[in-house]
Amino acid sequence: MSLKKYVSSLSLIAITSMAYGCRIMPLNAHTVNTSYSESFDNFPNPERGFYIPFNPEPYQNKAFSPLQLSELKKARNENLSLVRRIYLIPDRFAPLPESFLNLVLQDLQTAREAGVKLIIRFTYNWQGGGEDAPKDEILSHMEQLKPILQKNYDAIAYLHSGFIGYWGEWNRSTNDLLNITDKKDILFKLLSVVPSERMVALRYPADKTEVYGTESPLTSSEAFNGSNRARTGAHNDCFLASIDNWGTYKDTDESIIEQQKNFLNQDNQYLVQGGETCNSDSQAQPYIGCDNALQELERMRWSAINYSYDEGVLDTWRNQGCIEEIKRRLGYRFKLVNSEIPDIFKPGDKFFAKLEVENIGWASPYNPRLLEIVLRNRETNKEYYLRVNEDPRRWLPGSSNTVNVEAGLPEDITAGEYDIFLNLPDPTPKLYNRPEYSIRLANVDVWEESTGYNSLLRSIVIDTQAEADTYSGSDYFQSR
């Protein structure tokens, strides 16, 4: 992809590159500027939004049945793309039984079939508290889970650090695992058994600064580099419950809370933030109202939150009228503003496009995401695609992003009219061609549900008689 910028007129068009000088388009070509209307609809998009939880049975430390395809499809039909799945490990002193490993594998396969992704946590106890496991057993259990997590990570959105403490929330430990050495060993082991494309979320922001020995948030140059720190996000499971979110910020001193919130605000530019509310009583009343909730969701860059708990908080958001905004703005929400694309090309010619995309959500994508330009022949439906060297994870909330595209058209591309699409598919092989896992833009009349493409509401003409300027770069459209 080039860094060129283009200037168009309605007569003979000169496309001027600041880096490479000038190039003249075909004599009968014009650059067409197209503006796009914003959509305010709520619709599902991968790896963001409200999620549905599937937990162990309340107050009973026992296993439960596999996820049901019908239930996950129902969630998907309700515009939900995420499911939180908490696994209760049956025996903290024995290897994981085959039945448990098969349960995890089956759930991941069912999630993939339903078009959703899982947020996963492993724990040794559930409601009512209980014991966790010795560190050696935890590390051994992680090693057993490794083949399943590695082979099926495409169906995982992210994981909670889990394993330690009540509910796997790192709040206490019957095996004294909350010292810096054990926390680091357990976190780093979990990060090692999950592919580098996936993140692990910690319950308390103070644990991240302690484990990594720095209070500095992740920088742009460190983001997405595959390091442990660049893969360690956050989940707050008592959001807005009190001044300190019931211990999330480890202090009731407002200045210390502000420091930790500022850390999350910066760190979460490139990391996942999820969780749930947990309280709507008098402690929470000053914080759960829409005005404060919207500010905090935006400040901490939330991507995912529980749609089933706490009902008192959710009812407050419904009654005060902000629930629909929360549905729309959790995570990323990309809006196409305009495009500039010449209208006539010759086979072998240079293709140019300039797109402006805004992120009007509260966060950015936290997992890898592809960006493609697709050309489709209106008569034959044959498609040509270009993989654009652009990372949508860096389209930060509130930002406007310019995407400049330059590539060579095939010499043997058939003359005719071609519709133009923008495609943001999942990069994993099993999900690449699944429309449910492609990103939909927040624009009117652009979404093509059958393919997961976003129409640019434009077409180009391939004219064998047009004057060509053969492309000499390395990026070319490929047919499929």
C-alpha positions in Angstrom: 0.0 0.0 0.0 1.2 3.5 -0.9 1.1 6.6 1.2 -0.2 8.6 -1.9 -2.8 11.2 -1.7 -4.9 12.1 -4.6 -6.4 15.3 -6.0 -9.4 15.1 -8.4 -11.3 17.4 -10.7 -14.2 16.9 -13.0 -12.1 17.3 -16.1 -8.8 15.7 -17.0 -7.5 14.2 -13.7 -3.9 14.3 -12.5 -3.2 12.0 -9.6 -0.3 13.6 -7.7 1.9 11.5 -5.4 4.0 13.4 -2.9 6.5 10.5 -2.8 6.7 9.5 -6.5 5.8 12.4 -8.7 2.9 12.5 -11.1 0.9 9.9 -13.0 -1.9 10.6 -15.5 -5.0 8.5 -15.4 -6.7 7.3 -18.6 -7.8 10.3 -20.7 -11.5 9.4 -20.2 -11.2 8.6 -16.5 -12.6 10.7 -13.6 -12.0 10.3 -9.9 -15.4 9.9 -8.2 -15.9 11.1 -4.7 -18.6 9.1 -2.8 -20.0 10.0 0.6 -21.7 7.5 2.9 -24.7 7.8 5.3 -24.3 6.6 8.8 -26.4 3.8 10.2 -27.7 3.9 13.8 -28.9 0.3 13.8 -27.7 -2.2 16.3 -26.2 -5.3 14.6 -23.8 -8.0 15.6 -20.1 -7.7 14.9 -17.3 -10.2 15.9 -15.6 -10.1 19.3 -17.5 -7.1 20.7 -20.7 -6.1 22.5 -22.9 -7.6 25.2 -22.3 -11.3 25.9 -24.4 -14.1 27.3 -22.8 -16.1 30.2 -23.0 -19.8 30.6 -21.8 -20.6 34.2 -21.6 -23.6 36.5 -24.8 -24.3 38.4 -25.1 -21.8 41.4 -23.7 -23.0 44.6 -22.9 -26.5 43.2 -19.3 -27.3 42.4 -20.1 -29.7 39.6 -19.8 -30.0 35.9 -22.5 -29.1 33.4 -23.7 -30.1 30.0 -22.2 -28.9 26.7 -23.3 -25.7 25.0 -26.4 -26.2 22.9 -26.3 -25.0 19.3 -29.9 -23.8 19.5 -29.1 -21.5 22.4 -26.0 -20.0 20.7 -27.9 -19.4 17.5 -30.7 -17.7 19.5 -28.0 -15.4 21.0 -26.7 -14.7 17.6 -30.2 -13.8 16.3 -30.4 -11.3 19.2 -27.4 -9.5 17.8 -24.9 -11.1 20.3 -21.6 -12.4 19.0 -20.0 -13.3 22.3 -20.6 -16.1 24.9 -18.7 -16.2 28.2 -18.1 -19.8 29.2 -16.8 -20.6 32.7 -15.5 -24.1 33.2 -15.4 -25.7 36.6 -12.5 -28.1 36.8 -13.8 -31.3 38.5 -10.7 -32.4 40.6 -7.9 -30.0 41.6 -5.5 -32.9 42.5 -6.0 -35.1 39.4 -5.3 -34.8 35.7 -8.2 -33.4 33.7 -10.4 -36.3 32.6 -11.0 -36.9 29.0 -14.7 -36.0 29.4 -13.7 -32.5 30.5 -11.3 -32.0 27.6 -14.0 -33.2 25.2 -16.5 -30.8 26.8 -14.2 -27.8 26.0 -13.5 -29.1 22.5 -17.2 -29.7 21.8 -18.1 -26.2 23.0 -15.6 -24.5 20.8 -16.8 -26.5 17.8 -20.4 -25.5 18.6 -19.5 -21.9 19.0 -17.9 -21.9 15.6 -20.9 -23.5 14.0 -23.2 -20.9 15.6 -21.2 -17.9 14.5 -20.1 -16.7 17.9 -16.9 -16.7 19.9 -16.2 -17.7 23.5 -14.7 -15.7 26.4 -13.2 -18.5 28.5 -12.4 -18.9 32.2 -11.2 -22.0 34.1 -11.9 -22.2 37.9 -11.8 -24.8 40.7 -14.8 -23.4 42.5 -17.9 -21.4 41.8 -20.5 -19.5 43.9 -20.0 -19.9 47.6 -16.2 -19.9 47.4 -13.9 -22.9 47.8 -10.4 -24.0 47.3 -8.1 -23.5 44.3 -5.3 -25.9 43.3 -1.6 -26.0 44.0 0.5 -24.3 41.3 2.0 -27.5 39.9 -1.5 -28.9 39.3 -2.6 -25.6 37.6 0.4 -25.7 35.3 -0.2 -29.3 34.5 -3.9 -28.7 33.7 -2.9 -25.8 31.4 -0.6 -28.1 29.5 -3.4 -30.6 29.0 -5.6 -27.9 27.6 -2.9 -26.6 25.3 -3.7 -28.8 22.2 -7.4 -27.8 22.3 -6.8 -24.1 22.8 -4.1 -24.1 20.1 -6.1 -25.8 17.4 -9.4 -24.0 18.1 -8.3 -20.5 19.1 -10.3 -19.1 16.1 -13.5 -19.7 18.2 -12.0 -17.9 21.2 -12.4 -14.2 21.7 -10.1 -14.0 24.7 -9.5 -15.8 28.0 -9.7 -14.7 31.7 -6.6 -15.5 33.7 -8.8 -17.7 36.0 -7.6 -20.7 38.0 -6.6 -18.7 41.2 -9.1 -17.9 44.0 -12.8 -17.9 44.3 -14.5 -18.0 40.9 -11.0 -17.9 39.3 -10.9 -14.1 40.0 -7.5 -13.8 41.7 -9.2 -12.4 44.8 -7.8 -14.8 47.4 -6.1 -18.2 47.3 -6.2 -21.3 49.6 -2.9 -22.3 48.2 -1.1 -19.0 48.8 -0.8 -18.2 45.1 -1.1 -14.4 45.2 2.6 -13.7 45.6 4.4 -12.2 42.6 6.3 -15.3 41.6 3.2 -17.6 41.5 1.0 -15.0 39.7 3.7 -14.5 37.1 4.3 -18.2 36.6 0.6 -19.0 36.2 -0.2 -16.0 33.9 2.8 -16.6 31.7 2.0 -20.3 31.4 -1.5 -19.6 30.3 -0.2 -17.1 27.7 2.1 -19.8 26.4 -0.6 -22.4 25.9 -2.7 -20.0 23.9 -1.6 -18.8 20.5 0.0 -15.4 20.3 -3.0 -14.1 18.4 -5.1 -14.3 21.6 -5.1 -12.2 24.8 -5.6 -13.1 28.5 -7.5 -10.6 30.7 -6.5 -10.0 34.4 -9.1 -9.2 37.0 -7.2 -6.4 38.7 -5.1 -3.7 37.0 -2.7 -3.7 39.9 -1.8 -7.3 39.1 -0.6 -6.3 35.7 1.7 -3.5 36.9 3.0 -5.9 39.6 3.7 -8.8 37.3 5.4 -6.7 34.6 7.2 -4.4 37.1 6.0 -1.2 35.5 3.2 1.3 35.9 3.7 2.5 32.3 0.9 1.6 29.9 1.5 -0.2 26.6 2.9 2.1 23.9 2.0 2.1 20.2 5.4 0.6 19.3 4.8 -2.3 21.7 1.2 -3.0 20.7 0.5 -6.3 19.0 4.1 -7.4 19.0 3.2 -10.8 20.5 4.9 -10.2 23.9 3.2 -11.3 27.1 2.6 -7.7 28.2 1.0 -6.8 24.8 -1.4 -9.7 25.3 -2.5 -9.0 28.8 -5.8 -7.2 29.0 -8.4 -6.6 31.7 -11.8 -7.7 33.0 -13.7 -5.8 35.7 -16.3 -8.1 37.2 -17.7 -5.4 39.6 -18.0 -2.5 37.2 -19.6 0.6 38.9 -20.4 -1.4 42.1 -18.8 1.2 44.4 -16.2 3.9 44.5 -13.4 1.2 44.0 -15.6 -1.2 42.0 -15.6 -3.5 45.0 -11.8 -3.9 45.2 -11.0 -3.7 41.5 -8.9 -0.6 42.1 -7.4 -1.9 45.3 -8.0 1.4 47.2 -10.7 3.9 48.1 -8.4 6.9 47.7 -9.7 8.8 44.7 -6.2 9.8 43.6 -5.0 6.2 43.5 -8.2 5.2 41.7 -7.6 7.9 39.1 -4.0 6.6 38.6 -5.3 3.1 37.9 -8.1 4.4 35.6 -5.6 6.5 33.7 -3.4 3.4 33.3 -6.4 1.4 31.8 -7.4 4.3 29.6 -3.9 4.3 27.9 -3.2 0.5 28.2 -6.6 -0.5 26.7 -5.9 1.4 23.5 -4.4 -1.9 22.3 -5.9 -4.4 24.7 -9.3 -6.0 25.5 -11.4 -4.7 28.4 -14.4 -6.8 29.4 -16.4 -7.8 32.5 -19.7 -7.3 34.2 -21.6 -5.2 36.7 -22.4 -6.9 40.0 -24.3 -4.6 42.3 -27.1 -2.0 42.2 -27.6 -1.2 45.9 -26.8 2.0 47.7 -23.1 1.7 47.2 -23.6 1.5 43.5 -26.3 4.1 43.1 -24.0 7.1 42.7 -22.2 5.3 39.8 -24.6 3.2 37.8 -26.6 6.0 36.2 -26.3 6.5 32.5 -24.3 9.7 32.6 -21.5 8.1 34.7 -21.7 4.7 33.1 -21.3 6.1 29.5 -18.3 8.1 30.6 -16.6 5.1 32.3 -17.3 2.7 29.4 -15.7 5.2 27.0 -12.8 6.0 29.3 -11.8 2.4 29.9 -12.5 1.4 26.3 -14.9 -1.4 27.0 -15.4 -4.1 24.4 -17.6 -6.7 26.1 -20.0 -6.8 29.1 -22.5 -9.2 30.6 -26.0 -8.9 29.3 -27.5 -11.0 32.2 -26.0 -9.5 35.3 -26.6 -7.3 37.3 -30.2 -6.9 36.4 -30.6 -3.8 38.6 -27.9 -2.0 36.7 -29.2 -3.1 33.3 -32.7 -2.0 34.2 -31.2 1.4 35.2 -29.6 1.7 31.7 -32.9 0.7 30.1 -35.0 3.1 32.2 -32.6 6.0 31.7 -32.4 5.4 28.0 -28.7 4.6 27.3 -28.9 0.8 26.7 -29.2 1.2 22.9 -26.1 3.5 22.8 -24.2 0.9 24.9 -25.2 -1.8 22.5 -23.9 0.2 19.5 -20.7 1.5 21.0 -19.2 -1.4 23.0 -16.0 -2.3 21.2 -15.3 -0.9 17.7 -17.9 0.6 15.4 -16.4 1.6 12.0 -18.2 4.1 9.8 -17.2 4.8 6.2 -17.1 8.5 5.5 -16.1 8.8 1.9 -14.1 7.3 -0.9 -12.2 8.6 -3.9 -11.8 6.1 -6.8 -11.2 6.6 -10.5 -14.0 5.1 -12.7 -12.1 3.7 -15.7 -9.1 1.4 -15.9 -7.4 -0.8 -18.4 -6.1 -4.4 -17.7 -2.7 -4.2 -16.1 -3.3 -0.7 -15.0 -2.8 0.8 -11.6 -5.8 0.8 -9.4 -6.1 3.6 -6.9 -8.5 4.2 -4.0 -8.6 6.5 -1.0 -11.0 5.7 1.9 -11.8 7.6 5.1 -13.0 5.4 8.0 -14.0 6.7 11.5 -14.2 4.6 14.6 -17.2 5.8 16.6 -17.1 2.9 19.1 -15.4 2.9 22.5 -12.6 0.5 21.7 -10.7 -1.0 18.8 -10.5 -4.7 17.6 -8.1 -6.5 19.9 -7.6 -9.6 17.7 -6.0 -9.7 14.2 -8.2 -8.6 11.4 -7.7 -8.5 7.6 -8.6 -5.7 5.2 -9.3 -6.3 1.5 -10.6 -4.5 -1.5 -12.8 -6.8 -3.6 -13.8 -6.3 -7.3 -16.7 -8.3 -8.6 -17.7 -8.6 -12.3 -21.3 -7.7 -12.6 -22.0 -10.2 -15.4 -19.8 -13.2 -14.4 -19.5 -12.6 -10.6 -15.9 -13.4 -10.8 -14.0 -11.7 -8.0 -10.5 -10.2 -7.6 -9.2 -9.2 -4.2 -6.3 -7.2 -2.8 -5.0 -7.7 0.7 -4.4 -4.1 2.0 -1.4 -3.6 4.3 -3.5 -1.9 7.0 -4.2 -3.0 10.6 -7.7 -2.1 11.8 -6.7 -2.7 15.4 -4.9 0.7 15.2 -8.1 2.5 14.2 -8.5 4.0 17.7 -11.8 5.2 19.2 -12.7 8.7 18.0 -10.1 8.6 15.2 -10.5 9.2 11.5 -8.3 6.9 9.4 -7.2 7.3 5.8 -6.6 4.2 3.8 -4.7 4.7 0.6 -4.7 1.8 -1.8 -2.5 1.2 -4.9 -2.2 -2.0 -6.7 -1.9 -3.6 -10.1 -4.9 -5.0 -12.0 -4.3 -8.3 -13.7 -3.3 -8.2 -17.3 -6.0 -10.8 -18.1 -8.9 -9.2 -16.2 -12.0 -9.3 -18.4 -13.5 -6.0 -19.7 -16.7 -5.0 -18.1 -18.2 -3.3 -15.0 -17.0 -4.3 -11.5 -18.6 -3.5 -8.2 -16.2 -2.5 -5.4 -16.4 -3.8 -1.8 -14.4 -3.5 1.4 -14.0 -6.8 3.3 -12.7 -7.1 6.9 -12.7 -10.9 7.4 -11.4 -13.1 10.2 -7.9 -14.2 9.2 -8.2 -17.8 10.4 -8.7 -20.4 7.7 -11.9 -21.9 9.2 -13.6 -18.4 9.5 -12.2 -16.5 6.6 -15.2 -17.1 4.4 -17.8 -16.9 7.1 -19.8 -13.7 6.8 -20.8 -13.8 10.5 -17.1 -13.3 11.4 -16.5 -10.3 9.1 -16.9 -6.8 10.3 -19.9 -4.8 9.2 -19.6 -1.1 8.7 -22.1 1.3 10.3 -23.4 2.7 7.1 -26.7 2.5 5.2 -27.1 0.1 2.3 -23.5 -1.2 2.3 -23.8 -4.7 4.0 -24.0 -7.8 1.9 -25.1 -10.5 4.3 -24.4 -13.4 2.0 -20.6 -12.6 1.7 -19.8 -10.3 4.7 -18.6 -7.6 2.3 -19.3 -3.9 2.6 -20.3 -2.3 -0.7 -18.5 1.0 -1.5 -21.6 1.8 -3.6 -19.3 2.3 -6.6 -18.3 0.5 -9.7 -15.4 0.8 -12.1 -15.2 0.0 -15.8 -12.4 -2.1 -17.2 -11.9 -0.8 -20.7 -9.4 -2.5 -23.0 -9.3 0.7 -25.1 -8.3 3.0 -22.2 -4.7 4.2 -22.0 -2.9 2.0 -19.5 0.0 2.7 -17.1 1.4 -0.7 -16.3 1.9 -1.3 -12.6 5.5 -2.0 -11.5 4.9 -2.4 -7.7 4.6 -5.6 -5.7 0.8 -5.5 -4.9 -1.6 -7.1 -7.3 -5.2 -8.2 -7.3 -5.6 -11.9 -7.1 -8.6 -13.8 -8.6 -10.8 -16.2 -6.7 
